[in-house]
Amino acid sequence: MKMSINQVKSMIFTTLTKSMPAIAFFGRMAFSFVFLITAIQDYADHYGGGAGGPLEKTMGPAVNVLSKYGSKALTFYFGMQVVAFDVRLIEFALISAKATAALWFIFGQSIPAYFLLVTQIFSTVIPFPTNLNDFTQNLTLIGALLYYIGLKHTIDNLDEEKNKENETEG
């Protein structure tokens, strides 16, 4: 039995079309797994040794000085008491936001991709990376997220156009 090229193309197209949602799901799982592992690693690095993470090491002394003298100035001039501020809360918020968005990203929405993008930008820019390899890996993840967001936007626009065409025909 001989198959023509058109039949082979049709068979391949049908197979890819039916298996594409599963392939996309596993791709999103693998991509979100990277962010989940980095969130777990960040948590272990920041809270495992007790020394804090890079944000606390770089911004912690400045925030402590500002809150100490700012509190004194506000209390003296305005009578307001400033609550002590811990930089580790910001680090914990960034880590938990990254882990939550990574788990949420599996379901294929674009909102978690924006959350991941924001957390990745903050974790790249705020604690200035001293290791060039870490910096380039963070930039690579930012680029991949931007690519995903653009691709998701394009696919959503194509689906909207297709639905409009189907409504006008029916």
Order of alpha helices (4+ residues) and beta strands (2+ residues): alpha-alpha-alpha-alpha-alpha
